Amino acid sequence: MISARAPLGRIPGTPALLGVGGVGAVLAVLILAAPLLPVAALPHLTPAARALLLASAAALALTTVLAPHRVARWELLATGLGALGGQALLMALTDPLAIAAVLLLIAFGFAARTGARPFVERARGPAFAALLIGLGWTFVQLQGAAWVGRVGALAIALGLACAAGLVPYLAAVDAEEPASSSFVAWTGFFGPALAISLPGRVLPALPASDGAVFGATLVGLGLVNLAWGTIGAWRTASDVEAWRCSFLVDWGLALVGIGLFLPDGLAASYLALLGIVLVRVPLYLWARPALLGRQPARLNALNVLLAVLLAGAAPFSGFPVRLLVLSAATQTAWPLAIPLVAAMLLGIVYSVRLARALGSHHGWAAVGLWITLGFGLLLGVAPAALRALGGM
């Protein structure tokens, strides 16, 4: 096996990156500990947001220490801590305009990092998402014709999909681009933060008709991403694109769950987002050496277990998500369950391909894969406890 583990002792030469990491760590800790501190001005997290932030911190620790990388681990840690701070701030803010402003700052900050794609291309999607959310909230607040509020609700829902890099705002994927500046930063970290917090900030201010537009848009986007991801992962010739499509499948289930506005649907979305952060992102990072051709793709005993995990089968993380989404869909309109079941069955087809692309790992990298498998098992066998932790 070609080792891709970067040294732990080499500190990056850019003080700005270390500063961002330090500020992000302080911000995340302060917001997480806000209920215990005698400072009323500190923003507080909802239970679901707190659970997602803790899951993100666990995933960052796991991938920094054990995942195979070609970059210095201190650099990855600094970037990850900065992302944790941004994630905490996005989930703690209560004003959608402030959320849009912070999203814009994060977009410019992460786009400024070195990468193969130009700055404008990397910042365009998240910046457009911030614009959609800001304009949408402004329209919702206007006292005018009914269609203005509905357009605002539509724009906010589209902004959420845009921030996560979903259909119809898919950006080009460059396999050589560092993971911290690729689609993973938005699809795997900032997107879940917005999905956990933004609907709860927006929905109380929406009239019933505008809320229906918001929910229907999310359900429609969820079905489109579910279909795109399932068929794309099955048909594409690129393993990198297949992995990106697998993120779309999880996101499709999450968006449908949010848009149905039912307890089972919201719980499914929450568990799906935890699965993206704790399982999907780490596995993608482990797959990168094989995806880049630096390590042969293989299917061993561990990879077979990971294929079951990636297929969403029992007893792993995707199984309760699928059951809860189907339960919410049948409560709303039973025909909605038909495309959901079809996509779930097709997911079995491409899961073996994704698992094979993980390659064969030994030593500490293999330990990290077993820990990730354990996270998937925990999400699958203890959904009730995790729902209680997230207030779901």
C-alpha positions in Angstrom: 0.0 0.0 0.0 1.2 3.5 -0.8 1.2 5.5 2.5 -0.4 8.9 2.3 -0.2 9.8 5.9 1.3 13.3 6.3 3.5 14.2 9.2 1.8 15.5 12.4 4.7 17.7 13.4 4.9 20.0 10.4 3.1 23.3 11.2 1.9 25.2 8.1 3.7 28.3 7.2 0.7 30.6 7.0 -0.1 32.2 10.4 -3.5 33.3 8.9 -4.6 29.7 8.7 -3.6 29.0 12.3 -5.4 32.2 13.3 -8.6 31.0 11.6 -8.3 27.7 13.3 -7.8 29.3 16.7 -10.7 31.7 16.3 -12.9 28.8 15.1 -12.1 26.6 18.0 -12.8 29.4 20.5 -16.0 30.3 18.8 -17.2 26.7 18.7 -16.4 26.1 22.4 -18.0 29.3 23.6 -21.2 28.6 21.6 -21.3 25.0 22.8 -20.7 26.0 26.4 -23.1 29.0 26.3 -25.7 27.4 28.6 -23.1 26.9 31.3 -21.6 30.5 31.1 -23.0 33.5 32.9 -23.1 35.6 29.7 -26.6 36.2 28.4 -25.4 37.7 25.1 -23.9 34.5 23.9 -26.0 32.7 21.2 -27.4 29.3 22.2 -27.7 26.1 20.1 -30.8 24.0 19.8 -30.3 20.3 21.0 -30.2 19.1 17.4 -27.6 21.8 16.5 -25.5 20.9 19.5 -25.6 17.2 18.5 -24.5 18.0 15.0 -21.6 20.2 16.2 -20.4 17.5 18.5 -20.6 15.0 15.6 -18.6 17.4 13.4 -16.0 17.7 16.1 -15.7 13.9 16.4 -15.5 13.5 12.6 -12.7 16.2 12.5 -10.7 14.5 15.2 -11.1 11.1 13.5 -10.1 12.3 10.0 -7.3 14.5 11.2 -5.6 11.7 13.2 -6.3 8.6 11.2 -7.4 9.3 7.6 -4.8 9.2 4.8 -3.8 12.7 3.6 -1.3 14.3 1.3 -1.4 17.6 3.3 0.0 18.4 6.7 -2.3 17.4 9.5 -1.9 20.6 11.3 -3.2 22.4 8.2 -6.2 20.1 8.0 -6.8 20.6 11.7 -6.7 24.4 11.4 -9.0 24.4 8.5 -11.4 22.0 10.3 -11.5 24.1 13.4 -12.2 27.2 11.4 -15.1 25.3 9.8 -16.4 24.2 13.2 -16.5 27.8 14.3 -18.4 28.8 11.2 -20.8 25.9 11.6 -21.5 26.8 15.2 -22.1 30.4 14.3 -24.5 29.5 11.4 -26.5 27.3 13.8 -26.5 29.8 16.7 -27.7 32.9 14.8 -31.5 33.5 14.8 -31.8 36.2 12.1 -31.7 34.8 8.6 -30.1 38.0 7.3 -27.2 37.5 9.7 -27.0 33.8 8.7 -26.8 35.0 5.0 -24.0 37.5 5.9 -22.0 34.9 7.8 -22.5 32.4 5.0 -21.1 35.0 2.5 -18.0 35.6 4.7 -17.4 31.8 5.0 -17.8 31.5 1.2 -15.1 34.1 0.5 -12.8 32.7 3.3 -12.8 29.1 2.0 -12.7 30.1 -1.6 -9.5 32.1 -0.9 -7.7 28.9 -0.1 -5.4 27.4 -2.7 -7.0 25.1 -5.2 -7.3 24.1 -8.8 -10.5 26.0 -9.4 -10.5 29.8 -9.6 -11.7 31.9 -6.7 -14.8 33.1 -8.4 -15.9 29.5 -9.3 -15.5 28.3 -5.7 -17.2 31.3 -4.1 -20.1 31.5 -6.6 -22.4 28.8 -5.3 -22.3 29.7 -1.6 -22.4 33.4 -2.4 -25.5 32.9 -4.5 -27.0 30.9 -1.7 -26.4 33.8 0.7 -28.0 36.1 -1.8 -31.1 33.8 -2.2 -31.5 33.5 1.6 -31.1 37.2 2.2 -33.5 38.3 -0.6 -35.9 35.5 0.3 -36.1 36.7 3.9 -36.5 40.3 2.8 -39.4 39.3 0.6 -41.0 37.3 3.5 -40.8 40.4 5.7 -42.5 42.7 3.2 -46.1 43.5 3.7 -47.5 43.2 0.1 -49.1 40.8 -2.3 -49.3 37.2 -1.3 -47.0 36.1 -4.2 -44.1 38.2 -2.7 -44.0 36.0 0.4 -44.3 32.8 -1.6 -41.4 33.9 -3.8 -39.4 34.6 -0.6 -40.1 31.1 0.8 -39.1 29.6 -2.6 -35.8 31.6 -2.6 -34.9 30.5 0.9 -35.5 26.8 0.1 -33.4 27.1 -3.1 -30.7 28.9 -1.1 -30.4 26.0 1.3 -29.9 23.6 -1.7 -27.4 26.0 -3.3 -25.4 26.3 -0.1 -25.0 22.5 0.2 -24.0 22.3 -3.5 -27.0 20.2 -4.5 -28.9 19.9 -7.8 -29.6 22.3 -9.5 -26.4 24.1 -8.3 -23.9 21.3 -8.8 -20.3 22.6 -9.2 -17.6 20.8 -11.2 -15.6 18.2 -9.2 -11.8 18.2 -9.4 -10.4 15.0 -8.0 -7.0 16.6 -7.2 -8.5 19.5 -5.2 -7.8 19.2 -1.4 -10.9 18.0 0.4 -11.0 21.0 2.6 -11.6 23.3 -0.4 -13.7 21.0 -2.4 -17.5 20.3 -2.4 -17.1 18.3 0.9 -16.7 21.5 2.9 -20.2 22.6 1.9 -22.0 19.3 1.3 -20.6 17.8 4.4 -20.2 20.6 7.0 -21.8 24.0 6.3 -24.8 22.5 4.4 -25.9 20.3 7.3 -25.5 23.3 9.7 -27.9 25.3 7.6 -30.4 22.4 7.2 -30.5 21.9 11.0 -31.0 25.6 11.8 -32.5 27.6 8.9 -36.0 26.0 8.7 -36.6 26.5 12.4 -35.7 30.2 12.1 -37.8 30.8 9.0 -41.0 28.7 9.5 -42.4 30.5 12.5 -42.5 33.8 10.4 -44.2 32.2 7.4 -48.0 32.1 6.9 -49.4 28.7 6.2 -49.5 29.3 2.4 -45.8 30.4 2.3 -44.8 27.5 4.6 -46.5 25.1 2.1 -44.4 26.6 -0.7 -41.2 26.2 1.4 -42.0 22.6 2.3 -43.1 21.6 -1.2 -39.9 23.1 -2.7 -37.8 21.1 -0.2 -39.7 17.9 -1.0 -39.3 18.5 -4.8 -35.6 19.3 -4.4 -35.2 16.2 -2.2 -36.7 13.9 -4.8 -34.7 15.5 -7.6 -31.4 15.0 -5.7 -32.4 11.5 -4.6 -33.0 10.5 -8.3 -30.0 12.4 -9.6 -27.7 10.8 -7.0 -29.0 7.3 -7.3 -28.9 7.2 -11.1 -25.7 9.2 -11.3 -23.8 6.9 -8.9 -25.0 3.9 -10.9 -24.3 5.2 -14.4 -21.3 7.5 -14.1 -17.9 6.2 -15.2 -16.0 8.2 -12.6 -15.7 6.9 -9.0 -15.2 10.5 -7.8 -18.5 11.5 -9.3 -20.2 8.4 -7.9 -19.1 9.4 -4.4 -20.4 12.9 -4.9 -23.7 11.5 -6.1 -23.9 9.3 -2.9 -23.9 12.6 -0.9 -26.9 13.7 -3.0 -28.8 10.6 -2.0 -28.4 11.3 1.7 -29.3 14.9 1.1 -32.4 14.0 -0.9 -33.7 12.0 2.0 -32.9 14.9 4.4 -34.7 17.5 2.3 -37.8 15.3 1.9 -37.8 14.8 5.6 -37.6 18.5 6.4 -40.2 19.4 3.8 -42.9 17.0 5.1 -43.0 18.9 8.4 -43.8 15.7 10.4 -42.0 14.5 13.5 -40.8 11.3 11.7 -39.6 13.3 8.7 -37.7 15.8 10.8 -36.1 13.0 12.8 -35.1 11.3 9.5 -33.5 14.5 8.3 -31.6 14.9 11.6 -30.3 11.4 11.5 -29.4 11.7 7.8 -27.4 14.8 8.5 -25.6 13.1 11.3 -24.8 10.2 9.0 -23.4 12.6 6.4 -21.0 14.2 8.9 -20.0 11.1 10.9 -20.0 8.4 8.1 -20.2 9.8 4.6 -17.5 12.5 4.9 -14.9 10.3 6.7 -15.4 7.4 4.2 -14.9 9.8 1.3 -11.6 11.0 2.8 -10.5 7.3 3.1 -11.5 6.7 -0.5 -9.4 9.6 -1.9 -6.1 7.6 -2.3 -7.9 5.0 -4.5 -9.9 7.6 -6.3 -6.7 9.5 -7.2 -5.1 6.3 -8.5 -2.5 6.2 -5.7 -3.8 3.0 -4.3 -5.6 0.0 -6.0 -9.3 -0.4 -5.4 -10.1 -3.6 -3.7 -13.0 -5.4 -2.0 -12.0 -7.2 1.2 -14.0 -8.3 4.3 -14.1 -4.8 5.8 -15.2 -3.3 2.5 -18.1 -5.7 2.3 -19.4 -4.5 5.7 -18.9 -0.9 4.4 -20.9 -1.8 1.3 -23.8 -2.8 3.6 -23.4 0.5 5.5 -23.4 2.5 2.3 -26.5 0.7 1.0 -28.5 1.9 3.9 -29.2 -1.6 5.1 -29.9 -2.7 8.7 -28.3 -2.4 11.2 -26.5 0.7 10.0 -27.1 4.4 9.9 -29.2 4.6 6.7 -31.8 2.1 7.7 -33.7 4.2 10.4 -33.5 7.2 8.1 -35.3 5.3 5.3 -37.9 3.9 7.6 -38.7 7.3 9.1 -38.9 9.0 5.7 -41.2 6.3 4.4 -43.4 6.6 7.5 -43.7 10.4 7.0 -44.3 10.1 3.3 -47.1 7.5 3.7 -48.7 9.8 6.3 -48.7 12.7 3.9 -49.5 11.0 0.5 -48.7 7.3 -0.1 -47.7 7.7 -3.8 -44.7 9.7 -2.5 -43.3 6.5 -1.1 -43.0 4.9 -4.6 -39.9 7.0 -5.8 -38.4 6.7 -2.3 -38.5 2.9 -2.3 -37.2 2.8 -5.9 -34.2 5.0 -5.0 -33.5 3.0 -1.9 -33.5 -0.3 -3.9 -31.2 1.1 -6.5 -28.8 2.3 -3.8 -27.9 -1.4 -3.2 -26.5 -1.5 -6.8 -23.8 1.2 -6.4 -22.9 0.6 -2.8 -20.4 -2.2 -3.7 -18.8 0.2 -6.2 -18.3 2.8 -3.5 -17.0 0.3 -1.0 -14.5 -1.1 -3.5 -13.3 2.5 -4.2 -12.2 2.7 -0.6 -9.3 0.4 -1.3 -7.4 -1.6 1.2 -6.0 0.1 4.3 -3.7 -1.1 7.1 -2.5 0.1 10.4 -4.1 3.2 11.9 -6.0 3.9 8.6 -7.8 0.6 9.0 -8.5 1.5 12.7 -10.1 4.7 11.5 -12.3 2.8 9.0 -13.5 0.4 11.8 -14.3 3.4 14.0 -16.3 5.0 11.2 -18.1 1.6 10.8 -18.8 1.8 14.5 -20.3 5.3 14.1 -22.6 3.9 11.4 -23.6 1.1 13.7 -24.4 3.4 16.5 -26.6 5.6 14.3 -28.4 2.5 13.2 -29.0 0.7 16.5 -29.7 3.7 18.7 -31.8 6.1 16.7 -34.2 6.7 19.7 -31.3 7.8 22.0 -29.9 10.1 19.3 -33.4 11.6 18.7 -33.7 12.3 22.4 -30.3 13.9 22.4 -31.4 16.1 19.5 -34.8 17.0 20.9 -36.5 15.0 18.1 
